[in-house]
Amino acid sequence: MVTQLQPQTDTQTDAEIIYPDSDGQPIADNTIQFRWLTVIQYNLAWLFADRPDVFVAGDLLWYPVEGNNKLRQAPDVMVVFGVEKKDRGSYQQWKDNNISPQVVFEILSPGNTAKEMNRKLFFYNRYGVEEYYLYDPDSNYLTGWLRSEEWLDVIDEINGWVSQTRGNRSRFICDRLRKNIF
């Protein structure tokens, strides 16, 4: 299921609003987090290399709502099915048929707080992410959430997990990544 948000109208035009390509934050807090971010991003890019309609990005600002440049998140890795694979300074959802990233990965670092990770979960839930994965490289633990009708629910058993987002068309990212890198 692809979630499409309806554009909100504002008195300012999009041309007057600047959507920065950087939030001024470092890509990663340490070398371990950076390594996992790049490994996951590169493996996903490789997995979907032959798909011109799958956009994979790492640490890219995502603006889900036109007219609000304060409402944003930079997932460690995101996958968007149904949009053109091209270079972007940020992912401005309304410019791509209001398609939300369907799959998001976050890699924990020692600097992450429970409050911060809960805010991210609520953001991803609110703006239509279908699958959210949180990887803790220190414990080698992968947790996942899958969109139900109302919420992102915890995936009880990750082992052998097949993405509901992509179904049988592609055994899921986690399955491939787990075999290749986890």
C-alpha positions in Angstrom: 0.0 0.0 0.0 1.4 3.4 -1.0 0.4 6.3 1.2 -0.3 9.6 -0.5 -0.8 12.7 1.6 -3.1 15.5 0.3 -1.2 18.8 -0.1 -2.0 21.5 2.4 -2.5 25.0 1.2 -0.7 27.9 2.8 -0.5 31.6 2.1 3.1 31.3 1.1 3.9 29.7 -2.3 6.4 26.9 -2.5 8.8 29.2 -4.4 9.0 31.4 -1.3 9.8 28.5 1.1 13.3 27.2 1.2 13.7 23.5 2.0 17.3 23.1 3.2 19.2 20.1 2.0 21.1 19.9 5.4 20.0 20.0 9.0 23.5 20.7 10.2 23.7 17.4 12.0 26.5 14.9 11.3 25.6 11.8 9.2 26.6 9.5 12.1 27.8 9.7 15.7 30.6 7.2 15.2 32.3 4.9 12.7 30.1 1.9 13.6 26.9 3.8 12.9 28.3 5.2 9.7 29.5 1.8 8.5 26.1 0.2 9.0 24.3 3.2 7.5 26.4 2.9 4.3 26.3 -0.9 4.2 22.5 -1.0 4.4 22.1 1.9 1.9 24.6 0.4 -0.6 23.1 -3.1 -0.4 19.6 -1.7 -0.9 20.8 0.4 -3.9 22.4 -2.8 -5.3 19.3 -4.9 -4.6 17.1 -2.4 -6.6 19.8 -1.3 -9.1 17.7 -2.5 -12.1 14.5 -0.8 -10.9 14.2 2.8 -12.2 11.1 3.3 -10.0 12.8 2.6 -6.6 14.7 5.4 -4.9 17.1 4.5 -2.1 18.8 7.2 0.0 20.8 7.5 3.1 20.7 10.5 5.6 18.5 12.5 3.2 16.1 15.1 4.6 12.5 14.1 3.9 9.8 16.8 3.9 6.4 15.1 4.0 4.2 18.2 3.8 4.5 21.1 1.3 4.6 24.5 2.9 6.3 23.4 6.2 10.1 23.3 6.1 10.3 22.6 9.8 8.5 19.3 9.5 11.2 16.9 8.4 13.2 13.8 9.2 16.4 12.4 7.9 16.1 8.6 8.1 19.4 6.8 8.1 18.2 4.9 5.1 14.9 5.1 3.2 13.4 3.2 0.3 10.6 4.8 -1.8 8.9 2.5 -4.4 7.1 4.2 -7.3 9.2 7.3 -7.7 12.0 8.0 -10.1 15.5 7.0 -9.2 17.4 10.3 -9.4 19.7 12.6 -7.4 17.9 14.9 -5.0 19.0 17.4 -2.4 16.1 16.4 -0.2 13.0 14.2 -0.6 10.1 16.7 -1.0 7.2 14.2 -1.0 4.7 16.4 -2.9 7.1 16.5 -5.9 6.8 12.7 -6.2 3.0 12.2 -6.2 2.9 12.5 -2.4 4.4 9.0 -2.0 5.9 8.4 1.4 9.0 6.4 1.9 7.6 2.9 2.4 10.7 1.4 4.2 12.9 3.2 6.7 16.0 2.0 8.6 17.5 3.7 11.7 20.9 2.6 13.1 21.2 3.2 16.9 24.2 5.0 18.3 25.2 5.6 21.9 23.9 9.2 21.5 20.3 8.2 20.7 17.8 8.5 23.5 14.5 6.6 23.9 12.6 9.9 23.6 14.3 10.7 20.3 13.6 7.2 18.9 10.0 7.4 20.0 9.6 10.7 18.2 11.0 9.1 15.1 8.6 6.2 15.4 5.6 8.6 15.8 6.8 10.7 12.8 7.2 7.6 10.6 3.8 6.4 11.7 2.1 9.7 11.1 3.6 10.3 7.6 2.9 6.8 6.1 6.0 4.7 6.4 4.9 1.1 6.0 7.9 -0.7 7.4 10.3 0.7 10.0 13.5 -1.1 11.1 15.8 -0.2 14.0 19.2 -1.8 14.1 21.4 -1.8 17.2 24.9 -2.6 16.0 26.2 -3.0 19.6 23.8 -5.9 20.4 23.4 -7.0 16.7 19.6 -6.7 17.3 17.1 -5.8 14.6 13.6 -4.7 15.5 10.8 -4.0 13.0 7.4 -2.4 12.8 4.8 -3.0 10.1 1.9 -0.8 9.3 -1.5 -2.2 10.3 -4.6 -0.3 9.5 -4.0 2.3 12.2 -0.4 2.1 13.4 3.1 0.7 13.0 2.9 -2.6 15.0 5.9 -4.5 16.2 6.9 -7.5 14.0 7.0 -10.3 16.5 9.5 -12.5 14.7 12.1 -10.9 12.3 13.8 -14.3 11.4 12.4 -15.4 8.0 10.4 -12.2 7.7 9.1 -11.4 4.2 8.1 -7.9 3.6 4.4 -7.2 3.3 5.2 -4.1 1.4 6.8 -5.9 -1.4 5.2 -9.2 -1.0 6.3 -12.0 -3.2 7.8 -9.7 -5.9 11.0 -9.4 -3.9 11.9 -11.3 -0.8 12.3 -8.5 1.6 15.2 -6.3 2.2 15.7 -7.6 5.8 15.9 -11.2 4.5 18.5 -10.2 1.9 20.4 -7.9 4.3 20.4 -10.4 7.1 21.9 -13.1 4.8 24.5 -10.7 3.4 25.4 -8.4 6.2 23.8 -9.0 9.6 
